[in-house]
Amino acid sequence: MPLSYHWKWVGVILVAVALALTIVFMKFDFQLNLPVFAISAYFMEHKLFKTFHTNVSDEIIMALYLIGFALIVFSREKVETQELNILKYKSFIKAAFINTIFLIFSILFIYGGSFIAVLVANFISQFIIYLFIFYIIEKNKTLDC
């Protein structure tokens, strides 16, 4: 069930905050060390159901991206029509297909730490591809007709 239109703007704000924090994180090596509870963690040793201190800035940034993009994607448009819902559905299917091709390509040609980076990017790639297809390609096609 789609969320209210107003949640889309909350999502945009969360993505903007995540983008700003990403820049700060990358440029200034920002770190936020806090105690966390982990069901499973493997750094130097494997820890199960333990509390320990770690840098959580990258987890916070990823959560902001994920929640922000999810709010944008799953919120209604200002004016909802049956045709628009069909476009959303088609865009979502196309995004899933493209993202799957991207993952298959990654499995075949990307290895090691680079593959982990691909998996992290995959948290939000489905949303980004969907937004590109829906807002840039599909909506513009319908406006031109």
Disulfide bonds with the S-S distance in Angstrom:
none
